Amino acid sequence: MNIQQLEYIQALDKFRHFGRAADFCQVTQPTLSTMIQKLEDELGVKIFDRSHQPIIPTAVGRRILDQAAIILLQVAQVKEVIREEQEALTGALRLGVLPTIAPYLLPLVLPLLRKHLPDLKITITELKTSECVASLLSGQIDVALIASASEDELLVDR
């Protein structure tokens, strides 16, 4: 039994037609039919009653389909964990911030950053606005929190 076979039986249950299920799974109808037949042979039971049109699950097939739905949901959750891990920000972030706003903003922002980006190492430097701009341009910091928009065309304000 494999995930692909579970996806195929789920599609067949949804569409109740081999051709439409195959189209949905982007395989040929013989491929879908063969894979479902192999699963039924492996399990030793018929999942679908093919004598009815549209095709319907057998009693045991319904139970198998219910379990397949749970398994496929869990597979999707595993894939989501992997996607989140691959998209997570890691490494170092050098942040320049004005001393006048640091005590008010950082206690609000830092706990959220630590919670949502635990692998991001943040270094904070308090700088005046002109020093923040110069440090950004020279690459000494990655991000600056300042109180006004910068006049420098190389910088983006958000």
Residue pairs with C-beta under 8 A, 6 or more apart in sequence:
1 39
1 42
1 43
3 71
3 72
3 75
4 35
5 35
5 36
5 38
5 39
6 68
6 71
6 72
7 25
7 72
8 21
8 25
8 27
8 32
8 35
8 36
8 39
9 36
9 39
9 47
9 48
9 61
9 64
9 65
9 68
10 65
10 68
10 69
10 72
11 21
11 22
11 24
11 25
11 32
12 18
12 21
12 32
12 36
12 48
12 55
13 48
13 57
13 65
14 21
14 24
15 21
15 24
16 54
16 55
16 56
17 54
17 55
18 29
18 32
18 33
18 55
19 29
21 32
22 28
22 29
22 31
22 32
22 33
25 32
36 47
36 48
39 47
40 46
40 47
43 64
45 58
45 60
45 61
45 64
46 58
46 60
46 61
47 57
47 58
47 60
47 61
47 64
47 65
48 55
48 56
48 57
48 58
48 61
49 55
49 56
49 57
49 58
49 61
57 64
57 65
88 117
88 119
89 117
89 119
89 120
90 117
90 119
90 120
91 119
91 120
91 121
92 120
92 121
92 122
92 123
93 120
93 121
93 122
93 123
93 142
93 143
94 123
94 125
94 140
94 141
94 142
94 143
95 122
95 123
95 124
95 125
95 141
95 142
95 143
95 144
95 145
96 124
96 125
96 126
96 127
96 131
96 132
96 135
96 136
96 141
96 143
96 144
96 145
97 105
97 106
97 124
97 125
97 126
97 127
97 132
97 144
97 145
98 126
98 127
98 128
98 129
98 132
98 145
98 146
98 147
99 126
99 127
99 128
100 147
101 145
101 147
102 124
102 126
102 145
105 145
106 124
110 122
113 120
113 122
125 135
125 141
127 135
127 141
127 144
129 146
129 147
129 148
132 141
132 144
132 145
132 146
133 144
133 146
133 150
133 152
133 155
135 141
135 144
136 142
136 143
136 144
136 155
137 152
137 154
137 155
149 157
150 157
